[in-house]
Amino acid sequence: MARLRLPVLLAAALLGLGAAPSSAAATTATASYVVNLGGNIIANAKFRFIDDGSAYSLSLDANVSGVAQLVASGIAKVDSSGAITDDGLRSNSFDLLTRSGGDEFNIRVQYQKAAVTAFVIDPPIANNIDRIPIERKQLSGVNDFLASFIRKGRLDRSLCDYRAKIFTGVERFDLNFSFAKDDVATSKRTGYQGPVVLCNIKYKPIAGHYTTSEITNSLAQDDRILIWFAPLGDSGYAIPYRVLLTTSMGDLSMVLTSLN
């Protein structure tokens, strides 16, 4: 299950929809991505986003294909819902379910005003001596990893002036964004062609991770975590066009293939 969860968590954490100013009019969008790990296609992911002007819902459905020892096959479903605020989206509820080989793993987190009020992990994760304990003070001012990528702003360098404080139910970490450059997406094989903004991301583990985790340590040292944002038509929203990061299992790449 760990081999299934990790790529799904990484993909979902970096593929959450990003936003510019919201309007009172309802917005509904779907976006599909292909996920490639170490040169092998491991998943197809589909997002659905609904914004009614005061509340939002986000959902992810992914089919994960087993590739040797890189990742276990299975499915993943993620749901996030909450309020639309002046600062972006603020999660009230987050649910992740993975299913592989007859086994299920479920995370449920409840938030109130950016503070975690309850979370359940089923089955529980072992608190080995090398796991950094999560402290109550670390669970305020946080968001879930889908809602964390919904932001207000224009498609310019200000989109990258951002720190996401994320709690997944298992781990607490920060993603520090910084501007890299303005760019243009030109590939006809993707779901968008036009201007994009490239941001660098620095991953900082806080708690809940294992100090002996090769993936965690690799991500913390990686200076090549990149995300390209593209506009969602004329809706005032922006979404990730492409994501690229290095893992111990090879490059993890996610690319937009369709957009409605």
C-alpha positions in Angstrom: 0.0 0.0 0.0 2.9 2.4 0.7 4.0 1.9 -3.0 0.5 2.9 -4.1 0.0 5.8 -1.7 3.2 7.7 -2.2 2.9 8.5 -6.0 -0.8 9.3 -5.5 -0.1 11.6 -2.6 2.7 13.3 -4.5 0.5 13.6 -7.6 -2.5 15.0 -5.8 -0.4 17.4 -3.7 1.1 19.0 -6.8 -1.9 18.8 -9.1 -4.5 20.6 -7.0 -6.3 23.3 -9.1 -5.0 26.8 -8.6 -7.1 29.9 -8.8 -7.3 33.6 -9.5 -10.2 35.9 -8.3 -13.4 34.0 -7.9 -16.8 35.4 -9.0 -20.3 35.0 -7.9 -21.1 32.9 -11.0 -20.7 29.1 -10.7 -17.6 27.6 -12.2 -17.3 23.9 -13.1 -14.2 22.4 -14.7 -12.7 19.0 -15.3 -9.0 18.4 -16.1 -7.3 15.1 -17.0 -3.6 14.3 -16.5 -1.2 11.5 -17.3 1.3 10.6 -14.6 4.7 9.2 -15.5 7.2 7.8 -13.1 10.7 6.8 -14.1 9.7 6.8 -17.8 6.6 4.6 -17.2 3.0 5.8 -17.3 1.7 4.8 -13.9 -1.6 6.6 -13.6 -4.3 8.6 -15.3 -5.9 11.2 -13.0 -9.1 13.2 -13.5 -10.0 16.3 -11.4 -13.4 17.9 -11.1 -13.7 21.4 -9.6 -17.0 23.2 -8.6 -17.1 26.8 -7.3 -20.5 28.2 -6.5 -19.1 31.6 -5.4 -19.1 30.8 -1.6 -18.2 27.1 -1.4 -16.1 24.7 -3.4 -15.7 21.0 -4.0 -12.7 19.2 -5.5 -12.4 15.6 -6.5 -9.7 13.4 -7.9 -10.1 9.9 -9.4 -6.9 8.1 -10.4 -6.3 4.6 -11.8 -2.8 3.5 -11.0 -1.0 0.8 -13.1 1.5 -1.4 -11.4 5.0 -1.2 -12.9 7.5 -3.7 -11.6 8.6 -2.5 -8.1 7.9 1.2 -8.7 4.3 1.3 -7.8 1.4 -1.1 -6.9 -1.7 -1.1 -9.0 -5.0 0.2 -7.7 -7.3 3.1 -7.5 -7.3 6.4 -5.6 -10.1 8.8 -4.8 -9.6 12.2 -3.1 -12.3 14.7 -2.1 -11.9 18.2 -0.7 -14.6 20.7 0.2 -14.9 23.9 2.1 -15.2 27.7 1.9 -14.0 30.3 -0.6 -12.2 33.1 1.3 -10.4 36.3 0.3 -7.2 34.3 0.5 -8.3 31.4 -1.6 -9.9 28.0 -0.6 -10.1 26.9 2.9 -10.8 23.2 3.5 -13.4 22.0 5.9 -13.2 18.3 4.9 -10.7 16.1 3.2 -11.0 12.4 2.4 -8.5 10.1 0.6 -9.1 6.4 -0.2 -6.7 4.1 -1.9 -7.5 0.5 -2.9 -4.9 -2.1 -4.0 -4.8 -5.8 -4.0 -7.9 -6.1 -1.8 -6.5 -3.7 0.8 -7.9 -0.2 1.6 -6.3 2.8 3.2 -8.4 5.8 4.2 -7.6 9.2 5.6 -10.3 11.6 6.8 -9.5 15.1 8.1 -11.8 17.8 9.4 -10.8 21.5 9.6 -12.3 24.6 11.1 -10.8 28.1 10.2 -7.5 26.6 9.0 -7.1 24.4 12.1 -7.4 20.6 12.2 -10.3 19.5 14.5 -10.1 15.8 13.9 -8.4 13.2 11.7 -8.7 9.4 11.3 -6.3 7.0 9.5 -7.6 3.5 8.8 -5.7 1.3 9.2 -3.5 3.2 11.6 0.1 4.0 10.7 2.8 2.5 13.0 4.5 5.1 15.2 8.0 3.7 15.0 10.9 5.4 16.8 12.0 7.0 13.5 8.7 8.7 12.9 8.6 12.4 13.8 5.6 13.0 16.1 2.9 15.5 15.1 2.3 18.2 17.7 -1.0 20.0 18.1 0.6 23.4 17.5 1.6 22.2 14.0 -2.0 21.7 13.0 -3.1 25.4 12.9 -2.9 27.6 9.9 -3.0 24.6 7.6 -4.9 23.3 4.6 -5.3 20.1 2.7 -3.1 19.5 -0.3 -5.8 20.0 -2.9 -7.2 23.2 -1.4 -3.7 24.5 -0.9 -3.2 24.9 -4.6 -6.3 27.1 -5.1 -5.0 30.7 -5.0 -6.1 34.1 -6.0 -3.9 36.2 -8.3 -3.0 36.8 -11.9 -1.0 34.5 -14.2 2.3 36.2 -13.4 5.2 35.9 -10.9 2.9 36.8 -8.0 1.4 33.3 -8.4 4.7 31.8 -7.2 4.9 34.1 -4.1 3.4 31.5 -1.8 3.9 29.1 1.0 1.5 26.2 1.4 1.3 24.7 4.9 -0.2 21.3 4.3 -1.5 18.5 6.6 -2.4 15.3 4.8 -3.6 13.4 7.8 -0.3 11.5 7.8 2.3 14.2 7.4 2.7 17.9 8.0 4.9 19.7 5.5 5.5 23.0 3.8 5.7 23.8 0.1 7.6 27.0 -0.5 7.0 28.4 -4.0 9.3 30.8 -5.9 9.1 32.4 -9.3 11.3 30.8 -12.0 10.2 32.3 -15.3 7.3 33.1 -17.7 7.0 30.4 -20.3 4.9 29.2 -23.2 3.3 25.8 -23.6 3.5 24.7 -27.3 2.9 20.9 -27.4 -0.1 19.9 -29.4 -0.2 16.6 -27.5 -1.3 18.4 -24.3 -4.6 20.0 -23.3 -3.4 23.5 -23.5 -1.2 25.8 -25.6 -0.3 29.3 -24.6 1.3 31.3 -21.8 2.2 29.6 -18.5 4.1 30.6 -15.4 6.9 28.3 -14.0 7.4 28.1 -10.2 10.1 26.3 -8.2 8.9 24.4 -5.1 10.9 23.6 -2.1 9.6 20.7 0.1 10.1 21.0 3.8 9.0 18.1 6.0 7.7 19.2 9.4 6.2 16.1 11.2 4.6 12.7 10.6 7.4 11.5 8.3 10.0 8.9 8.9 13.6 10.1 9.3 14.7 7.0 7.5 12.4 7.5 4.5 14.4 7.7 1.3 11.6 9.5 -0.5 11.2 12.2 2.2 15.0 12.8 2.4 15.3 12.9 -1.4 12.4 15.4 -1.8 13.8 17.6 1.0 17.1 17.8 -0.8 15.6 18.2 -4.3 16.1 21.6 -6.0 14.2 20.5 -9.1 10.5 20.4 -8.1 8.7 22.4 -10.8 5.1 23.4 -11.6 3.8 25.2 -14.6 0.5 27.1 -14.2 -1.9 27.7 -17.1 -5.2 29.8 -17.2 -8.5 28.0 -17.1 -10.0 29.8 -20.1 -11.4 33.2 -19.2 -12.8 32.0 -15.9 -10.2 33.8 -13.8 -8.8 30.5 -12.6 -5.4 28.9 -13.3 -4.5 25.2 -13.2 -1.3 23.2 -13.2 -0.3 22.5 -16.8 2.8 20.4 -15.9 4.5 19.1 -12.8 8.0 17.7 -12.6 9.9 16.4 -9.5 12.7 13.9 -8.7 12.0 10.9 -6.5 14.2 7.9 -5.6 12.2 5.9 -8.1 12.9 8.4 -10.9 11.3 11.6 -12.3 7.6 12.0 -11.5 6.0 14.0 -14.3 2.4 15.0 -14.6 1.0 16.7 -17.7 -2.4 18.1 -18.6 -4.0 16.1 -21.4 -7.6 17.5 -21.6 -9.5 20.5 -20.1 -13.1 21.4 -20.1 
